[in-house]
Amino acid sequence: MATILDPTQHPPDDLVDWALAAKVGHRVAGGEPLVVRPAWARQFTELSTRADTAVAEHTGLGGDLAPPVAEPLERSQWVDANLVTLRRLLKPVGEKVAARKAWQQPGTVPALARQSTQALTAVQAGALLGYVGQRVLGQYDLPVPGPDAEGTLFYVVPNIVGTERRHGFRPGDFRLWIALHETAHRRQFRGVAWLPGHIQSLLDEFLSSVEVDEEAVRRIGRRAQALVRKVVAGESVELMDFLVSPEQRQVVDRMQATMSVLEGHGEFVMHELGRSMVPDHDRMHRVLHERRLTPGRTDRVLQQVLGLRQKLDQYALGERFVHQLHDKGGMSLVNRVFEEPANLPSLDEVRAPARWLDRVG
């Protein structure tokens, strides 16, 4: 079972009220409580093992690994598991905040300010994960970076069952199709020894650059004013321009390029194997692709505000990048991406694969 947040464990110097974040996430995720049956665990484990074997043979990544660990979850359990990961990632920033004199000041007013900050960040984190929790089908969760760390394949059963019923998909076929995508991620992280540590180093680099002093707040204010002027002038703006400095943007671009390629690789492998292993693959691909491209008005606004629209666009770019490499030189050329960190493409190279081929291929 996934690690679930303990609401009683909330140190006063935490940046986020994690118990409140869990409550908000559960409420936003919604859905009826679902008792996950043991049969589902057996089925998802069997499908994951079958998918993992096929992915290993197709990609050549990972060699001999132990069978994957599969865990079917309710929406609320998925939210809790991801809050655990988010809590670990935000710990360095929380420690910086807790070290500030303003945070440590005694008295009623400073205490209220701390509680307000914790509540605000909790609502933001919980709402984001709750929204994603309504839609996510599967996830490969690698909680501890390292070549020997074994992650868990999460399957959000209510979302999977709902999609099957809504579109008339055969459960065994649809679940195998999802498993192909998630085990592709498993092979990336378990089969490329340097990759987990590389991604962790990018996260560490970004988080270490986050500043929480008064001058940092003033800089954010100045960036906000500049963005307002752009909006008034009719220029296009990105939320990321407000949230990060130009120096941080370089790290963010590297992270986005890496995650774009990893997701694109997962999509590519899923579709390549799905054509031969999943009878209704083409319709599944078409239905879910259309769902991504044509969300409802509310979803479209939320995706734009949360940055999820940009994320989906980058995943499409990543899949196109992998496709073009495969068309040029098959899986052996695709796997050159995973030979060493220097072979990972930049964001410009993801957009224009010919540039990567000139540099590496």
N, C-alpha and C positions, 0 to 999 in steps of 0.2 A: 504494500500500500504506500502511496506517495506520502512524503513527509508533510504533515499538516501543521499549520501555525497554532501555537499555543497562545490564546488570547491573554493569558495571565503574564506572559513574558514580554513586558514592555518597559525597558529601562527608561527612566525619565529623560536621559540625554539623547534618546533616539530621534532622528530627524523625522520619522514617520510614526504615527499611531497605527501600528500594524493590525491591532485588533479591529480598529475602525475600518481600515483598508479592506480587511477580510469581509466585514459586514456589508460594506458598500459593493464590493466585488460580487458577493453572493446575490445581493438584491438585483444588481444590474444584469448579471448572468441569467437569473431567473430559471424557469424550468421546474418541473415537478421533481421532488426527491426520487432518486432512482437507486434501488438496491441492486448493485452489480452482482450478477449471478456467477458462481464458479465456472459455469459452462462458457461464459464469455471469456474469462481469463484463459481457459484451455484453447478456445478457438483462436483468439488473437495471438497466442503464443505459437500455435501451429502455423497460422498464416504468416506470421512474422518470420518464422524459421524458414518457411518455403520461399518467401520473398527475399530474405537475406542471402540464401544460397544462390538464387538467380542473379541478384545484384552483384554478388562477388564474382560470379563467372562472367558476367557481362562487362563489368568495369575493370576487373583485375585488382581492385583495391582491397586491402585488409588481410589477405591470406587466410589462414585458419584461425577463426575466432570461436569462442564459446557461443552456444545458441543465444539469441537475443532475449532480453527480459521484457515482457509485454505486460502492461497494466491498464485495464479498462477503468475509466474514471467517470464520475458525475461532473457536471460543470463546476460546482463549488469546489470539488477536490482539485480540479485543474487550476482554478484561481489560486487556491492555497499553495499548491506546489510551486507556482510561478512567483507568488509573493515571497516564498522562501528564497528563491534565486535572486529576486530583486533586492531583498534585504541584504543578502551577501554582497551584491554588487555595489550597493549604496553605502556600505559600511565606511569606506574611506572618506566619503563626503560628509557623512554624519559625524565622524570623528573631528573633522575640521570645524564643522558648525559648533559642536559641543565644546571645542577649545576656545571659542570666542568669549571675550569678557562679557559681551552683551547677553550671551546665552546663559552664562553662569551667574548673572546678577540675582541676588535674593529679592524677595518682595512679591507682592501680589501682581503688580503690573507686568514685570518681566515673566512671571509664571504664566500669566494669561497670554502673553505674546508667544511663549514657547508652545503652549497648548494650541493656539490658533495656527501656528506654522505646522505642527504635527497633524492637526486635523485637515488642513488644506492639502498637504501632500498625500495624506491618506485617501482623501476623496478622489484626488487626481489618479493615484495609482490604482485604487479599487475600481473606479469607473472605466479606466482603460482596459484593465484585465477582464472586467465583467463584460464589456462590449465584445472583446475578442473571444471570450469564453462562450458567447452565444453561437459562434460560427466555426471555431477551430475544430477540425476533425481528428488530427493526429499531431504528435510532436515527439521528436527525439530529444530527450533531456539529458544533458551531460553535466551533472552537478559539480564534478571535481575535475579540473583540467589535468591532463597527463596521459601518456601513451597506454597505461594499464587501467585507466578508469573505465568502468562499465556503466554506461548510461541506461536509461529506461525508455522504452517506447510507450508513450501515453496515447490512449485512444479515448476520445470523449464520446461515450456511447450514446447519450441522448441526441447529440448532433448527427452522429452517423446514422442512427435508426431513423431520425426525422428526415434526413436527406433521402434515404432508401425508400421510405414510404411515399414521400412527396413526388419522387420521380420514377418510382417503380423499378428501382435497381434490385438485382438479386443480391441479398446480403453477403453471401460468400465471395462473390465476384467483386463487389464494391469494396469490401474490407481488405481483400487481397490487393486491390489497386492502391488503396491508401498505404498499405504496408510497404509496397514497393518504394514509395516516396520516402517514407520515414527510415526504412532500412538503408536507402541510399545515403541519407545523412549519417546513419550509424557507420557505414563503411568509410565515409569521409573522415569522421572524427576518430574512429578506432583504427582505421587503416592508414592514416597519414600521421605519423608519430609527432611531427612538429606542429600540426595545425591547432590543437587545443591551446598549447602554450602561446602560439602566435596571436590568436584571438584574445587570449587573456592579457597579453602584453599591450595590445591596442587599447583594450578597456582600461588597463592600469594607466597607460599614458594619457588617455582622455580624462579619467577621473582625477589624476594627480594635477591636471591643469585647471580643474575647477576651482575658482576663487570665491570665497564667501564673505570677504570683508566689505566695508562700506564703499571703498573705491570701486570694487567689482560691481556693486549694485548701481553706482553712478554710471559706470560704463554701459551697463545694460540699458539704463535709462536713455543714454545718448544714442545707442543703437536703435532703440524704439522710436525716438524722435526722427532719426534718419529714415526709418521705414515708413513712418507716417508721411514724410515729405515725398517719398517715392510713390506711395498710394495716391496722394493728391495730384502728383504729376502724371498719373496714369501708367506708371511703370510696374512691371511684374515684381512680386516679392515672394520670398520663401520664409516660412516660420523659422527655419534653421538659421537664417541670417540674424534673427533676434536672439536666439537661444545660445549661440556659440560665437566666440571671437574668431577672427580670421585665422589665428594660429590653430585653434581647436578644429576649425573647419577642415584643415588638412588631414587631421587624424580621423575625423568623421567620414571624410570622403574615402579614405583607405578602408575603414570599417564597412562602409556601404558597398564599395566595390567587391570586397571579399564576400560579404553576405549575399550580394546579388549573384555572384558566380556559384556559390554553394547552393542557393535555392534554384538557380537555373539548371545546375547539374542534376539536382534531385528531380526537377520537373522533366528534364530530358530523359533521364533513366526510367522514370515511371512510364512515360509515354512509349519509349522504345520497347520495353518489356511488356507493357500493357497490351500492345497490339497482338502479341502472340500468346499471352497468358490469361487475358481477361476478355471473355466473349463480347461484352457490351462496352468495350473501352472507348470507342469513338464517340458514342453518345454521352458517356460519363464525362469525357474530356470537353465536349461541346457544351453540355449543361453547366458544368462548373466554371468553364471559361466565360460563358455568358453571364453567369451570376456575378463574377468578379467585375466584368466590364460595365454592367448595367445595374448598379445598386439603386434602391429607392432614393427619393429626395433626401430623407433624413439620414440614411446611411451615407449618401454622397457627401453631405455637409460634415458629418462626424469623421469620415475618413479623411477629408481635407484638413480639418482642424487637428486631428491626431497624427497626421503625417502618414496614415496608412495607404492613401492613394499613391503617394510617391513610392512607398515600399512596394506596392503591387507593380507599378510601372518598372521599377528597377529589377524585379524578379523576371518580368517579361524580357527585359534587356539581357539579363543573365542567361536565360534559356536560349535566346537568339545567338549570343556569344558562343555558347557550347555547341549549338547546332552548326555554326559556321566552322568551328574547329573540327568537328566530327566530319563534316562534308569534305574538308580539306585533307584530313589525315587519319580519320577513324579514332577509336578510343585511345590509341597510343599517343596521338597528338593532344587529345583532351587531357590525358593523364600527365602531360608535361606541366600543366598548371600546378599539380600536386607534388612536383619534384623537390621544390624548395621555396621558401617565402619570396625570394626575388622573382619567381615566375608568376606570382599572382598578378593579375592585371590591375592597372589603375582604372579609375572611373572613366577616363577618356578612352582607354583601351577596351573597356566593356562596351562602350557605345560604338567604337570603331575597331572591330577585331583585327583588321588588317594591320593596325599599328602594333598590336601584340605580336602578330606573326612576324612582322619586321624585326621586332626586338628579340623574340624568344624562339619563334618557330623556325 
